[in-house]
Amino acid sequence: MANSPAIGFVGFGEAAFHISKGLREAGVPPMAAYDINAHSAALGPRIQQRAQETGTMLVDSSVALTASSDLVISTVTANEAIHAAGQTAPFLTGRHVYVDLNSISPAAKQEISRIITARGTQFVEGVIMAPVAPYGHRVPMLLGGVAAKSFLEQMTPYGMRLELAGDEIGKAAAIKMFRSIIVKGMEALVFECVLGASRYGAEQRVFDSLADTFPEMDWNAIANYMVGRVVVHGERRAREMEEVAETLRALDIEPLMAEATARRMDWSAQLQLREYFKGVEPKDYHDVLNAIATLQSIEFPK
């Protein structure tokens, strides 16, 4: 395809991997990525394997990334988004477009916009509105900022599902944050429900009762999916829910539910369930219960 963008990713975790894989299949030329964990003992091998699978060139600095890219896409953890922008900004110019896809507060998006546009670089606020893995680069995204329309026009031909939220930076992030109260809150609720009910061998009866109230929902399937998501993505979700809490505080709303959700997500991360499952989502919540029983020396009813 003519005028294919030169794309570089700041961070090459799950989101960047699946997006880059889809873009490559759609005809985008090989991309670059700079990830501070690319050579770490814990995460390095997986990052390098994913880079090899997608034909992505791993570079060793922000200088090298910006030199090889016109379109710079940030996909780091929420607590690193502002730092990543500050680290990259000195090497950006007027030819670059910086797209922040991180799950952060409207205020954080606005701060990143100030950092980036001070370099004469165009900034696009982006938020991912569904799990990336099933969709790849076609995952629905909301875009904000005056440069969002040109980014949409450039990337839609490759199959990206992009929707404009407006010129105001922060509106797209607000939609994402308040949606996360429900989505991540449900994950935490279901996980906590299963943890408690399983100690009495009662979870199936709980699901059957819930099905009477919500007959359109398969609660066994929901538990399998949501518990698996918490296990693998708990730490990242905890940081996102802290951003949600900050968003609510800025509105003088006490973030009771957001903070509780973050605590449950952090509990999973601190138990090192992700490491137990080697970063692969378990497909059955019973596998998670068995792992917890092993890690905490708990016996569940048979």
C-alpha positions in Angstrom: 0.0 0.0 0.0 1.3 3.4 -0.9 2.6 5.8 1.8 2.9 3.0 4.4 3.8 4.6 7.7 7.1 3.9 9.5 5.9 2.8 12.9 7.8 2.5 16.2 6.4 1.2 19.5 7.4 2.5 22.9 7.0 -0.7 24.9 6.5 -4.1 23.2 4.1 -6.0 25.5 0.8 -7.7 24.8 -0.9 -4.8 23.1 2.0 -3.8 20.8 2.6 -7.4 19.9 -0.9 -8.1 18.8 -1.3 -4.8 17.0 2.0 -5.1 15.2 1.2 -8.6 14.2 -2.1 -7.6 12.6 -0.6 -4.6 10.9 2.1 -6.7 9.4 -0.5 -9.1 8.0 -2.4 -6.0 6.6 0.7 -4.9 4.7 2.5 -2.4 7.0 6.3 -2.7 6.6 8.4 -4.1 9.4 8.2 -1.9 12.5 10.6 -1.0 15.3 10.2 -1.1 19.1 12.0 0.1 22.1 11.3 -1.8 25.4 13.4 -1.3 28.5 12.7 -5.0 29.4 13.9 -6.4 26.1 17.0 -7.9 27.6 15.8 -8.6 31.2 15.9 -12.1 32.5 12.1 -12.2 33.3 10.5 -10.5 30.2 13.3 -10.4 27.6 12.9 -13.8 26.1 9.2 -13.3 25.5 9.7 -9.8 24.0 12.4 -11.1 21.7 10.3 -14.0 20.6 7.4 -11.8 19.8 9.6 -9.3 17.9 10.9 -12.2 15.8 7.4 -13.5 15.1 6.3 -10.1 13.9 9.5 -9.1 12.1 9.8 -6.2 14.5 13.3 -4.6 15.0 14.1 -4.2 18.7 16.2 -1.0 19.2 18.2 0.0 22.2 17.2 3.6 22.7 14.6 6.3 22.2 17.0 7.9 19.8 17.1 4.8 17.6 13.4 4.4 17.7 12.5 8.0 16.7 15.2 7.9 14.0 13.5 4.9 12.3 9.9 5.9 12.9 7.5 8.7 11.9 4.5 7.3 13.8 5.4 6.5 17.4 2.9 4.5 19.4 3.2 4.3 23.2 2.0 1.0 24.8 3.6 0.8 28.2 2.1 0.3 31.7 -0.1 3.0 33.0 2.3 4.1 35.7 5.1 4.5 33.0 3.2 6.4 30.4 4.2 10.0 31.4 7.8 8.9 32.0 7.9 7.2 28.5 6.7 10.3 26.9 9.3 12.4 28.6 12.0 10.0 27.7 11.0 10.0 24.0 10.1 13.7 23.6 13.6 15.1 23.3 14.1 13.1 20.1 10.8 14.0 18.4 10.4 16.6 15.7 7.7 18.1 13.5 7.7 15.0 11.2 6.6 12.7 14.0 3.1 11.8 15.3 3.0 10.4 18.9 0.0 8.2 19.7 -0.6 7.3 23.4 -2.7 4.1 23.7 -2.2 3.7 27.5 -5.0 3.3 30.0 -4.4 6.4 31.9 -6.5 9.3 33.3 -7.6 12.3 31.3 -5.2 14.5 33.3 -2.3 12.2 32.4 -3.2 12.3 28.7 -3.3 16.0 28.9 0.1 16.1 30.5 1.6 13.8 27.8 0.0 16.1 25.2 1.8 19.1 26.7 5.1 17.2 26.7 4.8 16.0 23.1 3.4 19.1 21.5 6.1 21.3 23.1 8.4 19.6 20.6 6.3 20.6 17.7 5.1 17.0 17.4 1.5 16.1 16.7 -0.2 14.2 19.5 -3.1 11.7 19.3 -4.9 10.4 22.4 -5.9 6.8 21.9 -7.7 4.3 24.1 -8.3 0.6 23.5 -11.9 -0.4 24.2 -11.7 -4.2 24.2 -9.1 -7.0 24.9 -6.5 -6.7 22.2 -5.7 -10.4 21.7 -8.9 -11.5 20.0 -8.9 -8.5 17.6 -5.3 -7.6 17.0 -4.9 -4.3 15.2 -8.7 -4.3 14.6 -9.4 -3.8 18.3 -11.8 -0.9 18.7 -10.1 2.4 19.6 -11.3 5.8 20.5 -9.2 8.8 19.4 -8.9 12.3 20.6 -7.0 15.5 19.6 -6.8 17.7 16.5 -4.4 15.2 14.9 -6.7 12.2 15.4 -8.6 12.6 12.2 -5.4 12.3 10.0 -4.3 9.3 12.0 -7.7 7.7 11.4 -7.5 8.4 7.7 -3.9 7.0 7.5 -4.6 3.8 9.4 -8.2 2.8 8.6 -7.1 1.4 5.2 -5.1 -1.2 7.1 -8.3 -2.4 8.9 -7.9 -0.5 12.2 -11.3 0.2 13.8 -10.9 3.8 14.9 -13.5 6.3 16.1 -13.2 10.0 16.9 -14.1 11.1 20.4 -13.4 14.8 19.7 -10.6 17.4 19.5 -10.5 17.8 23.3 -7.6 15.7 24.9 -9.0 13.6 27.8 -12.5 12.8 26.6 -11.5 9.5 25.1 -9.6 8.6 28.3 -12.6 9.5 30.4 -14.8 7.1 28.4 -12.2 4.4 28.9 -11.8 5.1 32.7 -15.5 5.0 33.5 -16.0 1.9 31.4 -13.2 0.2 33.4 -15.1 0.7 36.6 -17.6 -1.8 35.3 -15.4 -4.1 33.3 -12.5 -4.4 35.8 -14.9 -4.2 38.7 -16.8 -7.2 37.4 -13.5 -9.2 37.0 -12.6 -8.4 40.6 -16.1 -9.3 41.8 -16.3 -12.6 40.0 -12.8 -13.6 41.1 -13.6 -12.7 44.8 -16.9 -14.6 44.5 -15.2 -17.7 43.2 -12.5 -17.5 45.9 -15.1 -17.5 48.6 -17.7 -19.8 47.2 -15.1 -22.5 46.3 -14.1 -22.9 49.9 -17.6 -24.3 50.5 -17.8 -26.1 47.1 -20.7 -23.7 46.4 -19.7 -21.8 43.3 -21.9 -23.8 40.9 -24.9 -23.2 43.0 -24.0 -19.5 43.0 -23.8 -19.5 39.2 -27.1 -21.3 38.9 -28.7 -18.7 41.1 -27.2 -15.9 39.1 -28.5 -17.5 35.9 -32.0 -17.2 37.2 -31.5 -13.5 37.6 -29.4 -12.9 34.5 -30.5 -15.8 32.2 -28.7 -14.4 29.2 -25.3 -14.8 30.9 -23.2 -18.0 31.0 -21.6 -17.6 34.5 -19.3 -20.5 34.2 -17.9 -19.1 31.0 -17.7 -15.6 32.5 -15.8 -16.9 35.5 -13.3 -18.9 33.4 -12.7 -15.8 31.2 -12.6 -13.1 33.9 -10.5 -15.1 36.4 -8.0 -15.9 33.7 -7.7 -12.2 32.7 -7.1 -11.2 36.3 -4.4 -13.9 36.7 -2.4 -12.7 33.7 -3.1 -9.0 33.7 -3.8 -8.2 37.3 -0.8 -5.9 37.9 -1.5 -3.8 34.7 -5.2 -3.7 35.7 -4.4 -2.5 39.2 -2.3 0.4 37.8 -5.2 1.2 35.4 -7.7 1.3 38.3 -5.4 3.6 40.2 -5.7 5.9 37.2 -9.5 5.5 37.4 -9.3 6.5 41.1 -7.3 9.6 40.3 -9.9 10.5 37.6 -12.7 10.2 40.2 -10.8 12.2 42.9 -10.3 15.0 40.4 -14.1 15.2 40.3 -14.4 15.1 44.1 -15.9 11.6 43.9 -14.4 9.1 46.5 -13.2 6.1 44.4 -14.4 3.4 46.8 -15.0 0.7 44.1 -12.0 1.6 41.9 -9.6 1.3 44.9 -11.2 -2.0 46.0 -10.8 -3.4 42.5 -7.1 -2.3 42.4 -6.5 -4.1 45.7 -8.0 -7.4 44.4 -5.9 -7.1 41.2 -2.8 -6.4 43.2 -3.5 -9.4 45.4 -3.4 -11.7 42.3 -0.1 -10.1 41.2 1.5 -10.4 44.6 0.6 -14.0 44.7 2.6 -14.4 41.4 -0.2 -16.2 39.7 1.0 -14.8 36.3 4.4 -16.4 36.9 2.8 -19.7 38.0 1.0 -19.9 34.6 4.0 -18.6 32.7 2.1 -15.6 31.4 -0.6 -17.7 29.6 -4.2 -17.2 30.6 -5.7 -20.3 32.3 -8.9 -21.4 30.5 -10.6 -22.8 33.6 -11.0 -21.0 36.9 -10.6 -24.4 38.7 -6.9 -24.4 37.5 -6.5 -21.0 39.2 -8.0 -22.3 42.4 -5.7 -25.3 42.3 -2.7 -22.9 41.8 -3.9 -20.8 44.8 -4.3 -24.0 46.9 -0.7 -24.9 46.0 0.7 -21.5 46.7 -1.1 -20.9 49.9 -1.4 -24.5 51.2 -5.2 -24.4 51.1 -7.5 -27.4 50.6 -10.7 -26.8 48.6 -13.7 -29.2 48.8 -13.7 -31.9 46.2 
